[in-house]
């Protein structure tokens, strides 16, 4: 539960500190098959695509960095396949 609350706080702070972004909301939205899904909505305040991509990249990189510091891992799609040899 503490990590769920920390995620919301970390992401909110990162976006609020980004010069060209305006935070709308961060919510723990739903349970995925193998993940806990958050919805994050922010607006880039400059109408330039390159600025948008730069802002998005900085936010994503900072989330990755801070999550690693906090021991918060991203869910990656995985599949286990069991093979049985006949005969």
Secondary structure, 3 states (H helix, E strand, C coil): CHHHHHHHHHHHHHHHHCCCEEEEEEEEEEECCCCEEEEEEEEECCCCHHHHHHHHHHHHHHHHHHHHHHCCCCCCCCCCCCCCCCC
